[in-house]
Amino acid sequence: MNIIELLKEKVTSKLLQGDNQFQDEKIGALSAFYPILLTVLESKPELMSILQQSLNPRLGDIFNNNSESVGHLLGLVSGDAPPNEIEKTLNHAIAPTLSLLEDQAGTDDQLAIFDLIQSQLPNIQAALPAWASGLFSAVGISVAGLSFASQAQAAPVVETIIPTPPVEPIVAAPAPPEPPSNHQVTNEPEPKKSNLLLTALIALLILILLAFLLLRSCKNDDNATAPLNQATATAQQPAYFQMTTDPQGGLVTCSAKIGNEEFTTALQNEVKQIFSHSVGCGIDSSQTFNAELIDQNSLVSVLKLVKGIPNASLTWTGSEISLQGADQATLQALAEKIKPLVKDMNVVVQHPLSESEAVSSSIDQAKQALQGIDPSKAKALDIATALNMQIINFASGSNTIPDVNKPILDQAAALMNHLPNVQLLVKGYTDSVGDPDANKILSQKRAQAVADYLMSKGVSPDKLLAQGFGQENPVANNATKEGQFKNRRIEFEVTNTETGITREVSEEGIEKKQ
């Protein structure tokens, strides 16, 4: 195995799939970057941990935030492509390169990855461009013992990478002045020096005065704009991340509300990869929310810890991470593992919600989601997602819709009336207590009751279909009261009647295309 060739085959092809702009330049830049990155990791193993925990690793992380080194690298590999395009490509290559190293090492253990890199040093050094020595020296990596590829790869501006101390210019001594005629030559320049010194002092005083006036002006400007800045900051809501797991510790729901599109895109990719989930999170990256979570660079490491924990819920907002679930001992152990990763956060284990608290919380979430939908831009998927956030807790043996759920259904009906070519399937489920056939009939009645209520609010019967599944497809363990409560549920599914595409939607925007 040649790790460089493997990176070209796996990572380059993935990054450039569907990207036809400056493809030759990007391929060349990536080919030069892989051996440089691996050499830096071999020389600085501690960098591995930093990059693994970062959701959005950047070239600056590799080169000690030395912008000059980053700029020189881009200048050497960009060719005819805009440097910012190449920088974006190289930034996006870091995370998949680490993932490939983890796959080849069979673990994310840093020592194992370090051993893998060392075993590949001949292949790595054979691919190093000759000009890379300048980059390494600039960030404090010794080039002694490194071998580089043919000098034919060398760029003509290597010398500019390593800053050299300034050289004092050599100035020819001025010719002595012609002595005035009929006068004796003297060496008395003191009056001229005094004049120059006086002029310099005056200039210095003027500069000090100007600096004082400028500083005062800046302070006034800051004071004038402070109320506006404070108002803007006040208007933003705290960034928010929430997820829950199923009985096997897989992803069930996930929601991220962080006002940074680049970060949420990276987060989405990480969630899909960690949980092998095709959809990932429901994302809101609008400026309504703060641009970052506290300690957010540890989020990936925390997600890896949560994976496999059954029936757990994690909420990350403000300065607190809240864990909730049925097994308090497991959650407490999880909290102890998380705490060292998030030094500025308070990690707490919450007691399970009561049924009434769970219903109330779900209603609030559904209400907030529906209020955020613009009627003129409403999508069936958004409406179904919001409806699935609520818990419709029917009384035992009853198909009467609780009053607390009716305002949610009213909002959904008003939005549904704006949508053409859509059918909403209402699916009813029960727990496993009692006769299976009776449960199936009861689940059908409950689903039909919801559909009938929506029709009573003006939704066309053509847009609604009810179906009962009884105790099929449980989402929790029916051996516990909490599991039974979760299994007694109504779910919503949307179909485009023109294309026949159906989307099954669970809480927080998780969807499955059928």
N, C-alpha and C positions, 0 to 999 in steps of 0.2 A: 504493500500500500504506500502510495505517495500522497501525503496529506495536502500538499499544494494542488496537485492535480484533482484530488477529491473535492477541494473547496471550489475550484474552477467549475467542476462538473455539477456540483450540488447547489452551492450558494449563488454563484454568478448566474446560472440559468434561471434560478428562482427569482433573483432580484430584477433581472432584465426581461422577464417574461411580459410580453405586451408593451415593452418600452422600446420604441424604435428611434428615439432621439439620442444622437451622439453615442450610439451603441459601441462603435469601435473604440472610442476614447474611454468609455466606462469599462469595457472589458480589459483594456490595457491598464487602467488605473487600479482595478481590482487585482489583477495579476501581480502588480508591484506591491500592493498593499498587504496581501496575505502574508508573505514572508516577513515583512516589516512588523506587522502586528504580532506574529508568533515569536519573533526575536525579542520584542519588548516584553512579552509575557514570560519568556524564559529568563530574561534578565531581571525582571521585577515581578516575582510570583505573587506578591501582595496585591498587585493590580487586578488579579483574577477575581478576587472577592468583590472589589469595588464594581467591576463591570458586570458581574453576575447579579448583583443586587440592584443595579440601575435599570430602570424601565426604558431609558432612552439614552444609551451610551453614545458618546460623541468623541471625535478626534481629540478634542481638548483633554478628555480624560486620559488618553494614552500618552499625550505629549506634555503632561504636567501643566495643562492650561497655558502652554507657551504658544501664543497666537502667531509668533514669528515662524516657529517650526511648522505649524499647521499651514500657514500661508505659503511657505516654501515648498512643502510637500504638494500642495494643490497646484502651485506653479509648475512643478516638475512633471506632474502626471495628467494635467487637464488637457493638454494639446489645444485643439480648436474649440473645445467645449467650454461653456461658462464655468468658472471655478465653483460657483455655488451649486451647480448641478452635480459636479463630481463630488463635492463635499457631502451633499445629501446622500449620494449613492454609497460612499464609504461609511458614513454614519450608519446607514441601514444595514451594512454588511457585518457590523460588529456582533450584534446579538445572534444572528444565524451562524456565524463562525463559532461562537462559544457553544451554541447548541450542537453543532456538528462535532466539536471536540468532546463534549459530554457523551454523545452517542458512541463515538469511537473508543472512548475510555470506559464506557459502560457505567458511568457514574458522574455525578456533578462534583465529586470530591476533588479539591484543588490539587492535592498531592498526586492523584492518579493522572490528572490532566497535565500536570507539570512533567511527569514521567513520560507521558505520551509525546509531548513536545520535544523533550530531550532525545527520545528515540528517533525522532524525525529530523534532527538537526542537519544531517547531510543534505536531505532534500530541501530543507528550508534555506540553508545557506547557498545552495546551488541556484536558488531562484532569486536571491537578493540582488537588486540592482546595485551597481558600483557606487552610485551617488548616495546610497542609504547610509554610508558611514558618517556623512555630515549630519544627517538627522539624529543618529544615535549619540554622537558627541554632544550635540546641542542640548539633549535632554539628560545628559549625565550617564550614558551607557557606554561602557568601554568597548572599543572595537577590536581590542587585542584578541587574537585567536579566531576572529571571524573571517570567513572567506566570502568573496562576493562573485557575482556573475561577471561575464565578460565586460570589459571596459566599453564594448560597443554600445552597451545600454546606458552609458553614463550621459547625464545631461550636461550641457555646456556651462551651467551656472552653479556648479557644486559649491564653489568657494563662497558664495553668498550665504550659504546656510549657517556657517559658523562665524559669528561676529568677531572681528579682529579689533584689537585696541587701536584707537585713532593715532595716526602719525602726525606729529607736529610738522607743519609745512616749513620748508627751508626758504627763508626770505633773505635775499641779498642785502647786505648792509648798505645803508644809504651813503651816497658819496658825500664827503665833507663839504660844507658850504664854501663857496669862494670867499676868501677874505676880502673885506671892503678895501678899496684902493686908498692909499695914503693913511691907512689906519693899522694899528698894531693888532695882530690876531690874538683874540682872547678866548678862554674856555669858561664862560660865565652864562650858562643857560638857565639859571635860577628864575629870572623874571618870567620866562616863557613857561616853565613848569608850574609856577604859581598860578598863572592864568588858566592853564589847562585843568589844574586841580579845582579851582573855583568853579569853572564851567561844569565839571563832572559833579560837584556837590549840588549845584543848582538843578542839574538834570535829575539827580537822584531824588531830591526833595519833590520835584514835580511828579515823578513816577509814584512815589509813596502817596502823594495826595490823590492822584488818579485812582490808585488801587483802593484807597479808603472809600472814595466816592462810589466806585463800582461795587464794592462789597456791600455798602449801605443800600444801594439800589436793588441788589439781588435779594437782600433780606426783606425789603419792602415788597418785592414781587412775590416772594414766598408767602409772606403774611397775607397778601391779597388773594392768592390762589388757594390757601389752606382750606377755607370753608368748602370750596368746590371739591377739592380732593377728598376731604373728610366725608362729604355727602356721597361721593361716588363709592368710597370704600364701605360706607354704611349700607348702601343699597345692595351690595353683593352678599349672597348667602354663603355659608361655609361650604367648602368642597365636601363631597359625600361619596362613600363607597359602601355597598351592601351586597352580601351574597348568602345563600343557604345551600346546604348539601342534602342529598337523598340518603336512604338507609345504607347505601354502599359507599358514601363519601364522595359521590360525584356531584357535579354542578346541577342545581335545580333552578335557582333564580340568581340574577346578578344585575346590579344597577350602579352606574358611575355617573356622578354629576360634578364635573370638574371643568372649569373654564379655560381649558388648554387643549385644543384639538390635536396637536401633535402628541401630547402625552396620552390622551385617551385612545388615540389610534394605536400607540405602542402597547397600552394596557390591554386593549381588546385582543391584540395578537397574542400577548402573553397568556391571557385567560383561556383562549382557544387551545393553545399549545399545552398548557399545564393540565387542563381537564379533558383534553381530546374532544372538545366541544365545537361543533361546526358554526354555532351562532355567537356564543360569547355573551357579552353584557348589553343591556339597554344603556345607551350612551346619551348624555346631554352635556355638550361642551360649550354651551352658550356663556356669554359674559355675565349672566345672572349669578354664576357661582365663582368663588375664588379660583385662582389659577392653579393651586396646588394643595395637596393634603400635607399635614405635618408628617415628617419622616417618610414621605412617599417613596423614596428610593428603596425602602425595605419592603414594599408591598409585594413584590414578586416572591421574596423569601417567605413571607407570611402565607401567601397563597399556597406555596408548596407544602407548608406545614398543615394547612387546613385540609388539603386534599386527602381523602381517605377517612376523615372524621365524620361519622354518620350523624345525620339529622342535626347539623350544627348551623348556627346563624352568626355571621360576623358583620358588624356595622362599624365603619371607620369615619369619624367626622369630628371636627374641632380638635381637641387634644385628648380624645378618648377613643379607644377601641373596645367595643362591647361584644362579648361572646354569650351566646344563648343556646340552650339545648337541653335534652332530657338527662344526659349523663353528665352530672356535675363534676365527677372525679376526672373524666376524660378532658372536659373543658378546662379544668383548673391546671392539669398537666400541660395542655396546649398553651394556656396563658403564660406559664412559666417559661416556655420555649420562645414565646413571642417577645416578652419583655426586654431581653438583651438587644433585640434588633431595633426597637423603637424607644430610644432613650428619652425622647421628649413627649411621649404619649403615656396616658394612664390606661392600663389594660385591666378590664373588669369582667367578671363572670356574673351574668344576670341569672336570676331564678326564672324558670319557665313562666310565660304569661298564662293567666287564667283564660278560660274560653271567652269570657266577656271582654277581657282586655285585648285578646287576639282579634276578636271581631271588630272592636272599636278602632284598633290600630289599622286594620285592613280597610275599613271604611274611609278613614282619613286619607290613606294612600291613594285609594281609587278616586276619591273626590278631587284631590290635588292633581292627579294625572288627567282627569277629564277637563278640569278647568284650564289646563295648559294647552288644550287642543283648539286651534282656530277653526270655527265652523266652516269657513270658506275653503280651508285646506285640509279638512278632516280626511283621515284614511281609516279604512275598516280595521286594519291591523292595529292602529293606535287605540281604537275604541275597544277592541277585543282584549288588548293588553291591559287597559285600565279596568275593564270588567273583571278580569281574572285576578286582579289584586284584592278584590273584596271577598270576604267569607260570607256566604249565605247560610246561616245556621238555622235550618228548619227545626222546629220542635219535633220530638220523637213521634214517628208515625204520621206526621202532618206534611201537607204540601202547600201550606199557607206561607206566603212570602213575609218575612219579618218586616215591620215598618221601617226599621233602620236602614234597610237596603233599597227602599223605594226611591229616595232622592237620587241615588246612583243610577238606577235604571231609568229614571226620568231624564237625567242628563244624557245618557247614552242614546235614548230614543230620539231626542232632539237632534243629536249629531247624525244618527243613522238616516234620518229623513233627507239629508243632503247627499247621500251616496247612491249612485246608480250601479247596476251590474254586480251587486254584492248579496251574498246569502250568509246569515249568521246561524251556525249550528249550536244549539244549547244542549250540553251533555250533562246528564245527571248520574251521580254515583252515590253508593251507600257504603257503610262499613259491612263487616261480615257477620254481624250479630243477627240471628233470625234466619228465616227460610230464604234461600237464594232467589226462588221465583217471586216471592212476595217483595223482596228487596228490589228486584228488577222492575216490577210494576210501580213501586213507590218512587223509584228514581225517574221513571218515565213521567209520572204525574208531576213531580217537582220541576223537571225540565220544561214540561208543557206549561206549567203555571208561570214560569219566567217568560216564556215566549208569548203567552196570552197577555201578560201585563205589558210587554213592549208593544204589542198590537193595539192595546187599549190606549196607548200614548201616541198612536199615529203611524207606527212602523208598518209598512205593507206586509201582509201575510206571505207574499212571495219572497220576502227577504229573510224569513225565519223558518227554522226547522228544529224540532225537539226530539231527543232520543235518550232513552234510559239504558244504562249499562249495569245497574245493580252494583254488586260487590266486585266487579271486574276491575283490573288495572289499579290495585291499591298503590298509593304513594307513600304509605307509612305502615308500620307494623300494627296489625289489628289486635295483637295480644295486649296492647296498652290502651288506656283511655285516651291518651293524647293522640295515638295513632288512629284510633277510631274516629276521633274528632276531625283529623285531617282528611280521612278517606270519605267522610260525608261532605260532598262538595258538588258545585256546579262549575263546569268549564265551558269555555267559548272557543269556537273555531270559525274562521272566515273562509269563504270560497268566492273566487271571481267567476261569475256565471258566464262570462264570455270566453275565458281561457280554460276554465275547469281547474285552475290551480287552487289548492287548499292549503291553508296555513293553520296549524294547531299552535295555539299561543298559551304559554303559562305566564306566571307573574313576571313583571319587570322586562317584558319584551323578548323572552326566550321563545323562539318559534321553530317549527319544523315544517319544511315544505314537503307536500305529498303529491 
